[in-house]
């Protein structure tokens, strides 16, 4: 029994002295992996928030253009009500093409949102992000095209000289 106490006591002392060291070594071995995972998760959050800001701005631009189209259509209807002899077919055709482009931009915006989620979760997001960037620039170009059409339509409406 005495020999057993002499054996167990040093074993327990050894265990209590070195167990924090062993646990610390295990934590240090796993720390870089958890740090990398944390940084990776943080990068994903930053990318998501940036992309959400971009999509919010694009959606706001789409909504403003839809509002402008509805106001222009209302104005054309008032012009036709005042003077039915005016030819507004060209203006209506331009408005229809602007609506069509704007609808395409809205569909593309939805596609970009789904593609971006795929890119964030993919193994190679940097390479896949190039496609998303191209899609966003295409949407932007469509919105600029719609705006140019609407500017032309407004100029055509002013050319009708209603009220003089």
C-alpha positions as CSV (number, residue, x, y, z in Angstrom):
1,X,0.0,0.0,0.0
2,X,2.8,2.3,0.8
3,X,4.5,1.7,-2.5
4,X,1.2,2.4,-4.2
5,X,0.9,5.7,-2.5
6,X,4.5,6.6,-3.5
7,X,3.7,5.8,-7.1
8,X,0.3,7.5,-7.3
9,X,1.2,10.7,-5.6
10,X,4.0,11.6,-8.1
11,X,1.7,10.6,-10.9
12,X,-1.0,12.9,-9.8
13,X,1.4,15.7,-9.3
14,X,2.8,15.2,-12.7
15,X,-0.7,15.1,-14.2
16,X,-1.7,18.4,-12.5
17,X,1.5,20.2,-13.5
18,X,1.6,19.2,-17.1
19,X,-2.1,18.9,-18.0
20,X,-2.5,22.7,-18.6
21,X,0.6,22.6,-20.9
22,X,-0.9,19.7,-22.9
23,X,-4.2,21.5,-23.2
24,X,-2.4,24.7,-24.3
25,X,-0.4,22.8,-26.9
26,X,-3.7,21.3,-28.2
27,X,-5.3,24.7,-28.3
28,X,-2.4,26.2,-30.2
29,X,-2.5,23.4,-32.7
30,X,-6.2,24.2,-33.5
31,X,-6.0,28.0,-33.1
32,X,-4.7,28.7,-36.6
33,X,-7.5,26.7,-38.1
34,X,-10.2,28.4,-36.1
35,X,-8.6,31.8,-36.8
36,X,-8.6,31.1,-40.5
37,X,-12.2,30.0,-40.3
38,X,-13.1,33.2,-38.4
39,X,-11.3,35.4,-40.9
40,X,-12.9,33.5,-43.8
41,X,-16.3,34.0,-42.3
42,X,-15.6,37.7,-41.6
43,X,-14.5,38.1,-45.3
44,X,-17.8,36.5,-46.4
45,X,-19.8,38.9,-44.2
46,X,-17.9,41.9,-45.6
47,X,-18.5,40.7,-49.2
48,X,-22.2,40.1,-48.5
49,X,-22.7,43.5,-47.0
50,X,-20.9,45.2,-49.9
51,X,-22.9,43.3,-52.4
52,X,-26.1,44.1,-50.6
53,X,-25.3,47.8,-50.8
54,X,-24.6,47.4,-54.5
55,X,-27.9,45.6,-55.1
56,X,-29.8,48.1,-53.0
57,X,-28.5,50.9,-55.2
58,X,-29.3,49.1,-58.4
59,X,-32.8,48.3,-57.1
60,X,-33.3,51.9,-56.2
61,X,-32.2,53.0,-59.7
62,X,-34.7,50.4,-61.2
63,X,-37.5,51.7,-59.0
64,X,-36.7,55.4,-59.9
65,X,-36.8,54.5,-63.6
66,X,-40.1,52.6,-63.2
67,X,-41.5,55.7,-61.5
68,X,-40.2,58.0,-64.3
69,X,-41.8,55.7,-66.9
70,X,-45.1,55.8,-65.2
71,X,-45.0,59.6,-64.9
72,X,-44.0,59.9,-68.6
73,X,-46.9,57.6,-69.6
74,X,-49.3,59.7,-67.5
75,X,-48.0,62.8,-69.2
76,X,-48.4,61.3,-72.7
77,X,-52.0,60.3,-71.8
78,X,-52.7,63.9,-70.7
79,X,-51.2,65.2,-74.0
80,X,-53.3,62.9,-76.0
81,X,-56.4,63.9,-74.1
82,X,-55.8,67.6,-74.9
83,X,-54.9,67.1,-78.6
84,X,-55.7,63.8,-80.2
85,X,-54.1,64.8,-83.5
86,X,-50.6,64.7,-82.1
87,X,-48.6,61.6,-83.2
88,X,-47.3,59.9,-80.0
89,X,-46.7,56.5,-81.4
90,X,-42.9,57.0,-81.6
91,X,-42.9,58.1,-77.9
92,X,-45.0,55.1,-76.9
93,X,-42.6,52.7,-78.8
94,X,-39.6,54.2,-77.0
95,X,-41.4,53.9,-73.6
96,X,-42.2,50.2,-74.4
97,X,-38.5,49.5,-75.3
98,X,-37.4,51.3,-72.1
99,X,-39.8,49.1,-70.1
100,X,-38.5,46.0,-71.8
101,X,-34.9,46.9,-71.0
102,X,-35.8,47.7,-67.5
103,X,-37.6,44.3,-67.1
104,X,-34.5,42.6,-68.4
105,X,-32.4,44.5,-65.9
106,X,-34.7,43.4,-63.1
107,X,-34.4,39.7,-64.1
108,X,-30.7,40.0,-64.4
109,X,-30.5,41.6,-60.9
110,X,-32.3,38.5,-59.5
111,X,-29.9,36.2,-61.4
112,X,-26.9,38.2,-60.0
113,X,-28.2,37.8,-56.4
114,X,-28.4,34.0,-56.7
115,X,-25.1,33.8,-58.5
116,X,-23.4,35.9,-55.8
117,X,-24.6,33.4,-53.1
118,X,-23.1,30.6,-55.1
119,X,-19.8,32.5,-55.5
120,X,-19.5,33.3,-51.7
121,X,-20.0,29.6,-50.9
122,X,-17.8,28.3,-53.6
123,X,-14.2,27.0,-53.2
124,X,-12.8,29.6,-55.6
125,X,-14.7,32.8,-55.0
126,X,-12.1,35.1,-56.5
127,X,-12.3,33.4,-60.0
128,X,-16.1,33.1,-59.9
129,X,-16.5,36.8,-58.8
130,X,-15.4,37.9,-62.3
131,X,-18.6,36.6,-63.8
132,X,-20.7,38.4,-61.1
133,X,-18.8,41.7,-61.8
134,X,-19.5,41.4,-65.5
135,X,-23.2,40.7,-64.8
136,X,-23.4,43.8,-62.6
137,X,-21.7,46.0,-65.2
138,X,-24.2,44.7,-67.8
139,X,-27.1,45.6,-65.6
140,X,-25.6,49.1,-65.1
141,X,-25.2,49.5,-68.8
142,X,-28.9,48.5,-69.3
143,X,-30.0,51.1,-66.7
144,X,-27.9,53.7,-68.5
145,X,-29.5,52.7,-71.8
146,X,-33.0,53.0,-70.2
147,X,-32.1,56.4,-68.9
148,X,-30.9,57.6,-72.3
149,X,-34.2,56.4,-73.9
150,X,-36.2,58.3,-71.3
151,X,-34.2,61.4,-71.8
152,X,-34.9,61.2,-75.5
153,X,-38.6,60.6,-74.8
154,X,-38.8,63.6,-72.5
155,X,-37.1,65.7,-75.3
156,X,-39.7,64.4,-77.8
157,X,-42.5,65.3,-75.4
158,X,-41.2,68.8,-75.0
159,X,-41.0,69.0,-78.7
160,X,-44.8,68.6,-78.9
161,X,-45.2,72.1,-77.3
162,X,-48.4,71.4,-75.5
163,X,-50.1,74.5,-74.0
164,X,-48.8,77.1,-76.4
